[in-house]
Amino acid sequence: MERLTVPDEKIDGGLRRAIIDAREVRKEAMTIYWALKKYEDTELTPEQIMELKELDTAKKPVQTEDGMVCPICGSKAVPWSRFCDECGQRWWEEA
């Protein structure tokens, strides 16, 4: 990660404290926050996400004995969509 603060400067008797660019720190923190929120909203475990990435199922539904399954959450996909209602709505809003 790019350094967002000025390094402390050594002076006689100690250190001169660095000045922090609070705007840049906040911008970086909010980028991380929104990425984490998007991940948490899926309610998937890290293992489930890695499995989906490996299978590349985000592009196509999964066929099971019970019918088509949403590739994001694993619940039953609706007949006219690749996803379940909730994931389909989320996908539509983000597109």
Residue, then its C-alpha position, 0 to 999 in steps of 0.5 A: m500500500e502506498r504510504l499515506t503519512v510522512p515518516d517521523e524525523k529523528i531530531d536531537g532528543g527524540l522524534r518529530r512526529a509525522i503529519i497525517d493527510a487525514r483526507e487520504v487516510r479517510k479515502e483509503a479507509m472508505t474504499i476498504y470499508w465498501a469492499l468489506k461491506k459488499y463481501e459481508d452482504t453476500e453472507l458467504t464464507p471465504e471458502q464458499i467465495m473461493e469455491l465460486k471463483e474456482l468454478d467460475t460459476a458467477k457466469k452461469p447457474v449450477q444444475t443440480e438434481d433439484g433444478m437450477v441453483c443460484p451461483i452466488c448463494g446456492s438457493k433455488a434459482v428462479p426459472w427466468s433468471r440465472f440467480c435467486d430473486e435476492c441475488g438477481q436484484r442485487w446484481w441488477e442494481e450493481a450493473 
